[in-house]
Amino acid sequence: HNFTGRLLLASGEVGTFLALGTGELARLKIVNAMSGTATMLNFGFWGPSASVCTLHVLAYDGVYLHAPRRQRSVLLPPGGKADVAVSCSAPGQHTVGTLTIGAEDVGGLFDTELHPIVSLEVTGPGGRTAKLPDALPGPPPYYADLRQAQVDQRHSILFGNQAGDNIVGGWPYNGSVSHVAHRNAVQEWRLYGGEGVGMEKLHPYHQHMVHFQIISRSGGSELMAAVGDYRDTVPLYKDVNYTVRFVVPFTGPMMVHCHILKHVDLGMMTLVNFTDALPPVRLASRPLHLAPLARVLLALCMLLVAAALCSCFEGRRSVRDGCCHNNYVRVA
C-alpha cells in the first residue's frame, strides 16, 4: 500500500520463490516484457550468493548456444529472452535479481536499486542433482554459420537521429516498403543507433520472421551480444552497432522496429519486402538463327538501303550536269 517508485514484477509477483536442493539445477526462461525508455534488464545472483551459485546461459531468444555459457550476469533489452540454468552448492536463500555489475555504462538500465526476480530456497542435498551437458544442440539446421558465407545482398538500418525523431533511415513509418531484398539470399545488414552520444540513448533493434547471426559488434561488451550467436533483438546505441547476417526463406514483408513501444508507435518501424530473385539473363553460346520471316524483313531493309544510296548518287550526278529534276528547269 502507498508504494512509490519502480516495481519489477516476475510472473505477476514481486519476487517469486522456488524450492531447490543443493546441487540441483533449475531452468529459468527470462523474458524482458517491460516497456519504456529505461528497461534494459541486467540480472544475476546477489552478493555472497554469487560465490556459491552458478548461472549458465543455455539459449538467447529461443536459439540454443553450442555449449552452456557461464556468466556473472545476463543483459536483456526489451523483447529479449534468455534460458538460463541456475544451481547452488550451499543451502539458504539465494536471490536472482537486477544488477548494475558489468553494466555500469549501459544507458536505459532498469533502475540502480536491487529488484528481486526469483529467490531460490535451497535446502539440503537434492534428489535430482544433474550435471550440465558439455554441449547443447546449438542453432537449428536452417540457421547455418554464416560468418564465412558469401554475401549476396547488403543493407543498412539506422534507428533515430540526433534530434531524437522516431524514424528509421530518416523516415517515420507510413505503411510503405522501404527496401526490397531476395528470398534465400545471404543478407548482410549493418545496424546503427543514431541518437545521443556513447551509450546514452537506447533503441532495441528487433526483426520478425527470422533470427540473425552476430558477425561483428562495435562498442559495448559481450553482454550486449556475442559474435556467432543468433538473436532477434539487440540493443542499439550511438556507439554500439552490429553487422549481422541471415537468410529469409519466405516471401513477403518483414517488420523491423524499435522494441520500445512508445518509439514504434511514434514511427520507428519499417517494412522490408522479400521477393523471389529474377532469373539470370543467359547470353547465347552460339550465333542466333533468324526465323524465315526475320530473314525476309532483313532482305527488304537491305534493298531499301541500296535504293536510297542509288538515289543519292543519281542526284549528285544531275546537279553536276546542271539539271534539277525537281522542277525540270535547265540552267543555261
SVG drawing of the C-alpha trace seen along z (x, -y; Angstrom):
<svg xmlns="http://www.w3.org/2000/svg" viewBox="-2 -30 37 68">
<polyline fill="none" stroke="black" stroke-width="0.4" points="0.0,0.0 1.1,-3.6 4.0,-2.3 6.1,-4.8 8.9,-4.2 9.7,-1.5 8.3,2.0 9.5,5.1 7.0,8.0 8.1,11.5 5.2,13.7 2.9,11.1 4.6,11.2 7.2,9.2 9.9,11.8 8.8,15.4 10.2,18.3 11.5,21.7 12.4,24.6 15.7,26.3 18.1,28.8 21.8,28.2 23.4,29.3 20.0,29.3 19.6,27.4 16.7,25.2 16.0,23.9 14.5,20.4 13.1,18.7 13.5,15.0 11.6,12.7 12.1,8.9 8.5,7.8 9.0,4.3 8.1,1.2 9.6,-2.2 12.9,-4.0 14.7,-2.6 14.1,1.1 17.5,2.8 17.5,5.7 20.8,6.9 20.3,9.8 22.3,12.3 22.9,13.6 23.1,11.1 26.0,10.6 27.6,13.7 25.3,16.0 27.4,15.3 30.2,17.3 28.1,20.4 25.7,20.3 26.2,20.5 24.3,19.1 24.7,20.6 23.1,19.3 21.6,22.0 19.8,20.0 19.2,16.5 15.9,15.5 14.9,19.2 18.1,20.3 20.4,22.7 24.1,22.0 26.6,24.7 27.6,25.1 26.4,23.7 28.0,20.3 28.7,19.3 28.1,15.6 28.1,13.3 25.0,11.6 22.7,11.6 21.8,8.4 18.5,8.3 16.9,5.5 13.2,5.1 11.8,8.0 14.9,10.1 14.8,13.6 17.2,16.0 17.1,19.5 19.4,20.0 20.3,22.8 21.0,22.0 22.3,24.1 23.7,23.5 26.1,25.6 25.1,24.2 21.7,24.0 20.0,20.8 18.0,18.2 19.8,17.1 18.2,14.3 18.5,13.7 17.7,10.1 18.7,6.9 22.3,5.8 24.5,3.0 27.7,5.1 29.1,5.3 26.5,2.8 27.6,-0.4 27.8,-2.3 24.7,-0.9 22.1,-3.5 18.5,-2.9 19.2,-0.4 16.2,0.5 16.9,-1.3 20.1,-1.2 18.4,0.3 18.1,4.0 14.8,5.7 14.3,9.4 13.3,11.7 13.3,15.1 14.6,16.3 15.8,19.9 15.0,21.6 17.9,24.0 17.7,26.8 19.8,30.0 21.1,32.3 18.5,32.6 17.4,35.9 17.6,34.7 21.2,33.5 22.3,33.2 25.4,32.1 25.1,29.6 25.9,31.1 29.2,30.1 27.4,29.5 24.0,28.1 22.0,28.6 23.1,25.2 21.1,23.3 18.7,25.4 20.0,26.7 18.3,23.9 20.4,21.4 23.8,22.1 27.0,20.4 27.2,17.5 30.5,16.0 32.4,17.3 29.5,17.2 29.5,15.3 27.2,12.3 24.5,11.8 22.9,8.5 23.8,5.7 21.7,3.2 21.9,0.8 19.3,-0.2 19.6,-3.5 17.3,-4.0 16.7,-7.6 18.8,-10.7 20.4,-13.4 17.2,-15.3 15.5,-12.4 13.0,-11.7 11.3,-8.3 12.4,-7.3 14.2,-4.5 16.6,-5.5 15.4,-9.1 11.7,-8.4 8.8,-7.6 6.7,-4.6 4.0,-5.4 2.8,-2.0 5.2,-1.7 8.0,0.7 11.5,-0.9 13.6,1.8 13.3,4.9 15.5,8.0 15.7,11.5 14.4,14.7 17.1,17.4 19.9,14.9 22.6,14.2 21.8,10.8 24.4,8.7 23.0,5.7 24.6,3.0 22.5,1.9 23.2,-1.6 21.9,-3.8 21.7,-7.4 20.7,-9.3 22.7,-10.8 26.3,-10.0 28.1,-6.9 25.6,-4.5 23.2,-7.2 20.1,-6.6 18.7,-3.1 16.9,-1.7 16.5,2.1 16.5,3.4 14.0,6.2 13.1,8.0 10.3,10.5 10.3,13.8 13.9,14.9 16.8,14.5 20.1,13.0 23.6,14.0 26.0,11.6 29.0,11.2 30.7,8.2 29.9,5.7 31.5,2.2 31.4,0.9 29.9,2.4 30.8,5.7 29.9,9.3 26.9,8.9 25.3,6.9 25.6,9.8 28.4,12.3 29.8,12.8 28.4,16.0 25.2,16.1 21.8,16.0 19.5,13.3 16.3,11.5 16.7,8.4 19.8,6.4 20.4,3.0 21.5,0.2 23.3,-2.9 25.2,-5.6 28.5,-3.7 27.1,-0.2 26.4,1.1 26.4,4.5 27.0,6.4 24.5,9.2 23.8,11.9 20.7,14.0 18.7,15.8 14.9,15.4 13.3,18.5 9.9,16.8 8.4,14.1 6.5,11.2 7.1,8.2 9.2,8.4 8.7,5.9 11.7,4.1 11.2,1.9 12.4,0.5 11.2,2.6 10.4,-0.4 6.7,-0.5 6.4,-4.3 9.1,-4.7 7.5,-2.2 4.0,-3.8 5.5,-7.1 7.1,-5.8 10.3,-3.9 9.3,-1.0 9.7,0.1 8.9,2.9 11.3,4.9 9.8,6.9 11.4,10.3 10.7,11.5 12.0,14.2 15.1,13.1 14.6,12.7 16.3,15.5 19.7,14.5 19.9,13.4 21.8,16.0 23.8,15.0 23.6,17.3 26.5,19.6 26.2,19.9 25.0,17.5 21.3,16.9 19.4,18.4 16.9,16.0 13.5,17.2 12.3,17.1 10.2,14.0 13.1,12.2 15.3,13.1 12.7,11.6 12.5,8.4 16.3,8.1 16.4,8.5 13.8,5.8 15.7,3.4 18.9,4.1 17.0,3.4 15.7,0.1 19.1,-1.0 20.5,-0.1 17.8,-2.1 18.4,-5.1 22.1,-5.0 21.4,-4.8 19.1,-7.8 21.7,-9.8 24.4,-9.1 21.9,-10.0 21.0,-13.3 24.7,-14.2 25.3,-13.5 22.2,-15.5 23.4,-18.6 26.8,-18.3 25.2,-18.3 23.2,-21.4 19.9,-19.6 17.4,-19.9 14.9,-17.0 12.6,-18.6 11.3,-21.4 12.7,-20.3 14.4,-23.7 17.6,-23.6 20.2,-26.1 21.8,-27.9"/>
</svg>
